[in-house]
Amino acid sequence: MGNLLGGVSFREPTTVEDCDSTWQTDSEPEPEEPGPGGGSEGPGQEPEQPAQPPERAGGRPRASSAPDEDAEAAGAEQGGDSTEATAKPKRSFYAARDLYKYRHQYPQNFKDIRYQNDLSNLRFYKNKIPFKPDGVYIEEVLNKWKGDYEKLEHNHTYIQWLFPLREQGLNFYAKELTTYEIEEFKKTKEAIRRFLLAYKMMLEFFGIKLTDKTGNVARAVNWQERFQHLNESQHNYLRITRILKSLGELGYESFKSPLVKFILHEALVENTIPNIKQSALEYFVYTIRDRRERRKLLRFAQKHYTPSENFIWGPPRKEQSEGSKAQKMSSPLASSHNSQTSMHKKAKDSKNSSSAVHLNSKTAEEKKVAPKEPVEETDRPSPEPSNEAAKPRNTEKDSNAENVNSQPEKTGNSWSVRQT
């Protein structure tokens, strides 16, 4: 391949902060953020086994009905739902990295460079080939599967064909999109018309309806029944993530925000689908490439999220830094005050200690000490002075020799008697 990949440079993110540029300066320059059409920049790079992205299970492709979907939904993407009432949720690095790569046009996706596939996704949408392995054409799906919620719920192989991505899904037979196929798809009116019909069909399956050509959505007639199902059938959250990604790839980036805002409203305000809020905040929001749109959605979510202290998708370092600064400003003052108090106390203790020593020698400096200490000494009953007792005591401590010599003998004798 020579120098074909020589110009490709990509630093693998290692933390959630590396992946999330919503509240900070993005590592992705503004001009590179595509508009409604998804990524048509140069070839990307294949994700390094993106852990737990939607429609994947450990990187192993599947060709048949996939119970792994449910297991995956209960894992990384849905992991916070069951314990959210009792434990503070945590940001998923796997989710953050998956969506980071999606927003950055799948860097390291060398497959996009090696070959242009046979445009199987476009041919399927032109009704020229059926999707595999079921052997069903797009027209049959749109006409006969529409409203058949049991089929749409339990079949796990059609979703990769209806909403193709530039990453391998559970269905091994579904081909990944390439940048070339994306451009051809967007130029084919027949394919775009069917793509929108497929989107409407899935929205109805979830209990939602498309209300206009700008992507606004509302509750469908059957919303109560379908919301209850959606709240309980969490593997569908993986499908919603895939649908949002595919909208961005095939020219409908602007449709994402209305759908995500609607879901957040139903989950956080109306409480009709509360189990979806973790996936909405970890995945759905971060499929949106425009940072400003992500911020709007996260501010809305933060306003309605309960308990508010568990909201972990906001800008904690920026918005809370002012409060922490105030605490830090007061903290040194208190610390300084405590330090001075401690020093004063130590000085006082030291003074009392030295006074107790010098008290015994009755020096002039001792008289400045509070009377408490000498009172304790003089209150003791003392026997008659003894010169014999005084002599060894006067020579016992060298440090008191000068004071002893300068004091009357009575003072020395008195001190010696009390110490025995």
C-alpha positions as CSV (number, residue, x, y, z in Angstrom):
1,M,0.0,0.0,0.0
2,G,3.1,2.2,0.1
3,N,2.4,5.6,1.5
4,L,-1.3,5.4,1.1
5,L,-1.8,5.6,4.9
6,G,1.2,7.7,5.5
7,G,-0.8,10.9,6.1
8,V,-3.3,9.2,8.5
9,S,-2.8,10.4,12.0
10,F,-5.0,9.4,14.9
11,R,-4.4,9.4,18.6
12,E,-6.5,6.7,20.3
13,P,-8.5,8.3,23.2
14,T,-7.9,6.7,26.6
15,T,-10.4,8.5,28.8
16,V,-14.0,9.8,28.7
17,E,-12.6,13.3,28.7
18,D,-10.5,12.6,25.6
19,C,-13.7,11.5,23.8
20,D,-16.1,14.2,25.0
21,S,-15.5,17.7,23.5
22,T,-19.0,18.9,24.2
23,W,-17.9,21.4,26.9
24,Q,-14.3,22.0,25.9
25,T,-12.3,22.9,22.8
26,D,-12.7,20.0,20.5
27,S,-9.8,18.0,19.2
28,E,-12.0,17.9,16.0
29,P,-11.6,21.3,14.3
30,E,-14.9,23.1,13.6
31,P,-14.7,23.0,9.8
32,E,-14.4,19.2,9.9
33,E,-17.8,18.9,11.6
34,P,-20.1,17.8,8.7
35,G,-23.5,19.3,8.2
36,P,-26.6,17.3,7.4
37,G,-25.0,14.6,5.2
38,G,-22.7,12.9,7.6
39,G,-19.1,12.3,6.8
40,S,-17.9,12.8,3.3
41,E,-14.4,13.7,4.2
42,G,-11.5,11.5,3.3
43,P,-11.3,7.9,4.2
44,G,-11.5,7.1,7.9
45,Q,-9.8,4.5,10.0
46,E,-11.3,1.3,11.3
47,P,-12.2,1.4,15.1
48,E,-9.9,-0.7,17.2
49,Q,-12.6,-3.2,18.2
50,P,-14.9,-0.5,19.6
51,A,-16.1,-2.0,22.8
52,Q,-19.9,-2.3,23.1
53,P,-21.1,-0.2,20.3
54,P,-24.7,-0.6,19.2
55,E,-25.4,-3.8,17.2
56,R,-22.2,-5.4,18.1
57,A,-21.3,-8.1,20.5
58,G,-17.6,-8.3,21.4
59,G,-16.7,-7.6,17.7
60,R,-18.1,-10.9,16.5
61,P,-20.5,-10.7,13.6
62,R,-23.7,-12.6,13.7
63,A,-25.9,-13.8,10.9
64,S,-29.0,-15.0,12.7
65,S,-31.4,-13.8,15.4
66,A,-29.1,-12.5,18.1
67,P,-29.9,-12.9,21.7
68,D,-26.5,-11.2,22.2
69,E,-28.4,-7.9,21.6
70,D,-30.3,-8.3,24.9
71,A,-27.1,-9.3,26.7
72,E,-25.3,-6.3,25.3
73,A,-28.2,-4.0,26.2
74,A,-28.0,-5.2,29.8
75,G,-24.2,-4.5,29.7
76,A,-22.3,-1.4,28.8
77,E,-25.2,0.6,27.3
78,Q,-27.9,-0.2,29.7
79,G,-25.7,-0.9,32.7
80,G,-26.8,2.2,34.7
81,D,-30.5,1.7,34.4
82,S,-31.2,-1.0,37.0
83,T,-29.1,0.5,39.7
84,E,-29.6,4.2,39.0
85,A,-32.1,4.6,41.8
86,T,-29.5,3.6,44.4
87,A,-26.1,4.4,42.8
88,K,-24.7,7.4,41.0
89,P,-24.3,6.6,37.3
90,K,-20.9,6.6,35.7
91,R,-19.8,7.7,32.3
92,S,-19.0,4.7,30.0
93,F,-15.7,5.0,28.3
94,Y,-16.7,2.4,25.8
95,A,-19.8,4.5,24.8
96,A,-17.7,7.6,24.7
97,R,-15.1,6.1,22.5
98,D,-17.6,4.5,20.2
99,L,-19.4,7.8,19.6
100,Y,-16.1,9.7,19.4
101,K,-15.0,7.6,16.5
102,Y,-18.4,7.9,14.8
103,R,-18.3,11.7,15.1
104,H,-14.7,11.7,13.7
105,Q,-15.7,9.7,10.7
106,Y,-14.3,6.3,11.9
107,P,-10.6,6.9,11.9
108,Q,-8.6,3.8,11.3
109,N,-11.3,2.3,9.1
110,F,-8.8,1.0,6.5
111,K,-11.6,-1.1,4.8
112,D,-12.8,2.2,3.3
113,I,-9.5,2.6,1.7
114,R,-8.9,-1.0,0.5
115,Y,-12.0,-1.5,-1.5
116,Q,-15.3,-0.1,-2.7
117,N,-17.9,-2.8,-2.0
118,D,-20.5,-3.8,-4.4
119,L,-22.9,-1.1,-3.1
120,S,-25.1,-3.8,-1.6
121,N,-26.8,-1.3,0.7
122,L,-27.7,1.0,-2.1
123,R,-28.9,-2.0,-4.3
124,F,-31.0,-3.2,-1.4
125,Y,-32.7,0.2,-1.1
126,K,-33.2,0.2,-4.9
127,N,-35.1,-3.1,-4.4
128,K,-32.6,-5.0,-6.6
129,I,-31.5,-7.5,-3.9
130,P,-33.1,-8.9,-0.7
131,F,-31.4,-8.5,2.6
132,K,-29.6,-11.6,3.9
133,P,-30.1,-14.1,5.4
134,D,-33.8,-13.7,5.3
135,G,-34.2,-13.1,1.6
136,V,-36.7,-10.3,1.9
137,Y,-36.8,-7.2,-0.3
138,I,-37.1,-3.7,0.9
139,E,-40.6,-3.2,-0.5
140,E,-41.9,-6.2,1.3
141,V,-40.4,-4.9,4.6
142,L,-42.0,-1.5,4.1
143,N,-45.4,-2.8,3.1
144,K,-45.9,-6.1,5.0
145,W,-43.7,-5.7,8.1
146,K,-45.1,-2.2,8.8
147,G,-47.3,-2.5,11.9
148,D,-46.2,-6.1,12.6
149,Y,-44.6,-5.4,15.9
150,E,-43.9,-9.0,16.8
151,K,-41.8,-9.4,13.6
152,L,-40.0,-6.1,14.1
153,E,-39.3,-6.9,17.7
154,H,-38.0,-10.5,17.4
155,N,-36.1,-10.4,14.0
156,H,-32.6,-9.1,14.6
157,T,-31.2,-9.2,11.1
158,Y,-33.1,-6.5,9.2
159,I,-32.0,-3.5,11.2
160,Q,-28.5,-3.5,9.8
161,W,-29.8,-3.4,6.3
162,L,-32.4,-0.7,6.9
163,F,-29.9,1.5,8.7
164,P,-26.4,0.8,7.4
165,L,-23.3,2.1,9.1
166,R,-19.5,2.2,8.4
167,E,-19.0,-0.5,11.1
168,Q,-19.8,-4.2,11.3
169,G,-23.0,-5.1,13.0
170,L,-24.4,-8.3,14.4
171,N,-25.5,-9.5,10.9
172,F,-22.5,-10.8,9.1
173,Y,-24.2,-10.5,5.8
174,A,-24.8,-6.8,6.1
175,K,-22.1,-4.8,4.4
176,E,-20.5,-1.7,5.9
177,L,-21.0,1.6,4.2
178,T,-18.1,3.3,2.5
179,T,-17.8,7.0,1.8
180,Y,-18.3,6.4,-1.9
181,E,-21.5,4.5,-1.3
182,I,-22.8,7.2,1.0
183,E,-22.4,9.8,-1.7
184,E,-24.1,7.6,-4.3
185,F,-27.0,6.8,-1.8
186,K,-27.7,10.5,-1.2
187,K,-27.9,11.1,-4.9
188,T,-30.5,8.3,-5.4
189,K,-34.0,9.7,-4.8
190,E,-35.5,6.2,-4.8
191,A,-33.2,5.1,-2.0
192,I,-33.8,8.2,0.0
193,R,-37.5,7.9,-0.2
194,R,-37.5,4.4,1.0
195,F,-35.0,5.3,3.8
196,L,-37.4,7.8,5.1
197,L,-40.2,5.3,5.0
198,A,-38.1,2.9,7.0
199,Y,-37.4,5.6,9.5
200,K,-41.2,6.3,9.9
201,M,-41.9,2.6,10.2
202,M,-39.4,2.2,13.1
203,L,-40.6,5.4,14.8
204,E,-44.2,4.0,14.8
205,F,-42.8,0.8,16.3
206,F,-41.5,2.9,19.1
207,G,-44.7,4.9,19.5
208,I,-43.5,8.0,17.7
209,K,-44.5,9.8,14.5
210,L,-42.6,12.1,12.1
211,T,-44.6,15.3,11.9
212,D,-42.8,17.3,9.2
213,K,-39.9,17.4,6.7
214,T,-37.5,19.0,9.2
215,G,-37.5,15.9,11.5
216,N,-39.8,17.0,14.3
217,V,-41.6,14.2,16.0
218,A,-44.5,13.6,18.4
219,R,-46.4,10.9,20.1
220,A,-48.1,8.4,17.8
221,V,-51.7,7.2,18.3
222,N,-50.4,4.0,19.9
223,W,-47.9,5.7,22.1
224,Q,-49.0,4.3,25.5
225,E,-48.7,0.7,24.5
226,R,-45.5,1.2,22.6
227,F,-43.8,3.3,25.3
228,Q,-44.5,0.7,27.8
229,H,-42.9,-1.9,25.5
230,L,-40.0,0.4,24.8
231,N,-39.4,1.0,28.5
232,E,-39.2,-2.8,29.1
233,S,-37.5,-3.9,25.9
234,Q,-34.1,-2.3,26.3
235,H,-32.4,-3.9,23.3
236,N,-34.3,-1.4,21.2
237,Y,-32.1,1.3,22.6
238,L,-29.3,-0.2,20.6
239,R,-31.5,0.1,17.5
240,I,-32.2,3.7,18.2
241,T,-28.5,4.4,18.5
242,R,-28.0,2.7,15.1
243,I,-30.9,4.6,13.5
244,L,-29.5,7.9,14.8
245,K,-26.0,7.1,13.4
246,S,-27.4,6.1,10.1
247,L,-29.5,9.3,9.8
248,G,-26.2,11.2,10.1
249,E,-24.5,9.1,7.5
250,L,-27.2,9.3,4.8
251,G,-28.0,13.0,4.9
252,Y,-30.3,13.5,7.8
253,E,-28.1,14.8,10.6
254,S,-30.7,17.5,11.3
255,F,-33.3,14.8,12.2
256,K,-31.3,13.7,15.3
257,S,-31.8,16.6,17.7
258,P,-35.7,16.6,17.5
259,L,-35.8,12.8,18.2
260,V,-33.3,12.9,21.1
261,K,-35.0,16.0,22.6
262,F,-38.4,14.2,22.4
263,I,-37.0,11.0,24.1
264,L,-35.3,13.1,26.8
265,H,-38.6,14.9,27.4
266,E,-40.6,11.7,27.7
267,A,-38.0,10.1,30.0
268,L,-37.2,13.0,32.3
269,V,-40.3,15.2,32.3
270,E,-43.2,12.9,31.4
271,N,-41.6,9.8,33.0
272,T,-43.2,7.6,30.4
273,I,-40.0,5.8,29.4
274,P,-37.7,6.3,32.4
275,N,-35.5,3.3,31.7
276,I,-34.2,4.9,28.5
277,K,-32.6,8.0,30.0
278,Q,-29.2,6.4,30.7
279,S,-28.9,5.3,27.0
280,A,-30.2,8.7,25.8
281,L,-27.5,10.5,27.7
282,E,-24.7,8.1,27.1
283,Y,-25.4,7.3,23.5
284,F,-28.2,9.2,21.8
285,V,-27.0,12.7,22.6
286,Y,-23.4,11.9,21.5
287,T,-24.4,10.7,18.0
288,I,-25.0,14.4,17.3
289,R,-21.9,16.0,15.7
290,D,-22.6,19.6,16.4
291,R,-21.3,20.4,19.9
292,R,-23.8,23.3,20.3
293,E,-26.7,21.0,19.8
294,R,-25.3,18.5,22.3
295,R,-24.9,21.3,24.8
296,K,-28.6,22.3,24.4
297,L,-29.8,18.8,24.9
298,L,-27.6,18.2,28.0
299,R,-28.7,21.5,29.5
300,F,-32.3,20.5,29.0
301,A,-31.6,17.1,30.6
302,Q,-29.7,18.6,33.5
303,K,-32.7,20.9,34.3
304,H,-35.0,17.9,34.6
305,Y,-32.7,15.2,35.8
306,T,-33.4,13.7,39.3
307,P,-31.6,13.5,41.6
308,S,-29.8,16.5,40.2
309,E,-26.6,15.7,42.0
310,N,-26.3,12.5,39.9
311,F,-26.2,14.3,36.6
312,I,-22.7,13.6,35.3
313,W,-22.9,14.8,31.7
314,G,-22.6,18.5,32.4
315,P,-19.5,20.7,32.6
316,P,-18.6,20.1,36.3
317,R,-15.1,21.7,36.1
318,K,-16.4,24.8,34.5
319,E,-19.7,25.5,36.2
320,Q,-18.7,24.4,39.6
321,S,-15.3,25.9,39.7
322,E,-16.6,29.3,40.9
323,G,-18.1,27.7,44.0
324,S,-14.9,25.7,44.6
325,K,-12.9,28.9,44.2
326,A,-14.9,30.6,47.0
327,Q,-14.3,27.6,49.2
328,K,-10.6,27.7,48.4
329,M,-10.4,31.4,49.2
330,S,-12.0,30.9,52.6
331,S,-10.1,27.7,53.3
332,P,-6.6,29.4,53.4
333,L,-8.0,32.1,55.7
334,A,-9.4,29.5,58.1
335,S,-6.2,27.5,57.8
336,S,-4.1,30.6,58.6
337,H,-6.3,31.5,61.5
338,N,-6.0,27.9,62.9
339,S,-2.3,28.0,62.3
340,Q,-1.9,31.3,64.2
341,T,-4.1,29.9,67.0
342,S,-2.0,26.8,67.1
343,M,1.2,28.8,67.2
344,H,-0.1,31.0,69.9
345,K,-1.2,27.9,71.9
346,K,2.2,26.3,71.4
347,A,3.9,29.5,72.5
348,K,1.7,29.7,75.5
349,D,2.4,26.0,76.4
350,S,6.1,26.6,75.8
351,K,6.0,29.7,78.1
352,N,4.2,27.8,80.8
353,S,6.6,24.9,80.5
354,S,9.7,27.1,80.8
355,S,8.0,29.1,83.6
356,A,7.5,25.9,85.5
357,V,11.3,25.2,85.3
358,H,12.4,28.6,86.2
359,L,9.7,28.9,88.9
360,N,11.7,26.5,90.9
361,S,14.7,28.8,90.9
362,K,12.6,31.9,91.7
363,T,14.1,34.1,89.1
364,A,12.9,37.6,88.3
365,E,11.4,36.3,85.0
366,E,9.2,33.8,86.8
367,K,7.3,36.5,88.5
368,K,5.7,37.4,85.1
369,V,4.0,34.0,84.8
370,A,0.4,33.7,85.9
371,P,0.2,32.8,89.6
372,K,-1.5,29.5,89.0
373,E,1.6,27.5,88.5
374,P,3.6,28.8,91.6
375,V,0.4,28.5,93.7
376,E,0.3,24.8,92.9
377,E,3.9,24.5,94.0
378,T,3.6,26.6,97.2
379,D,0.4,25.0,98.3
380,R,2.2,21.8,99.0
381,P,3.3,21.3,102.6
382,S,7.0,21.7,102.9
383,P,9.3,20.5,105.7
384,E,11.9,22.6,107.3
385,P,14.8,23.7,105.1
386,S,17.9,21.5,105.2
387,N,21.3,22.7,104.1
388,E,22.4,19.1,103.4
389,A,19.5,18.8,101.0
390,A,20.4,22.1,99.3
391,K,24.0,21.3,98.5
392,P,23.5,18.5,96.0
393,R,20.6,20.2,94.4
394,N,22.6,23.3,93.7
395,T,25.2,21.3,91.8
396,E,22.8,18.9,90.1
397,K,21.7,21.2,87.2
398,D,24.3,23.2,85.4
399,S,21.7,25.3,83.7
400,N,20.5,26.7,87.1
401,A,24.0,27.4,88.5
402,E,24.0,31.1,87.6
403,N,20.6,31.6,89.1
404,V,21.5,29.7,92.3
405,N,24.6,31.7,92.8
406,S,22.8,35.0,92.4
407,Q,19.9,34.0,94.8
408,P,19.8,34.1,98.6
409,E,20.6,30.8,100.3
410,K,17.0,30.6,101.6
411,T,15.7,30.5,98.1
412,G,18.0,27.6,97.1
413,N,17.1,25.7,100.2
414,S,13.4,26.2,99.8
415,W,13.6,25.0,96.1
416,S,15.6,21.9,97.2
417,V,13.3,20.9,100.0
418,R,10.2,21.0,97.8
419,Q,11.7,18.8,95.2
420,T,12.5,16.0,97.6
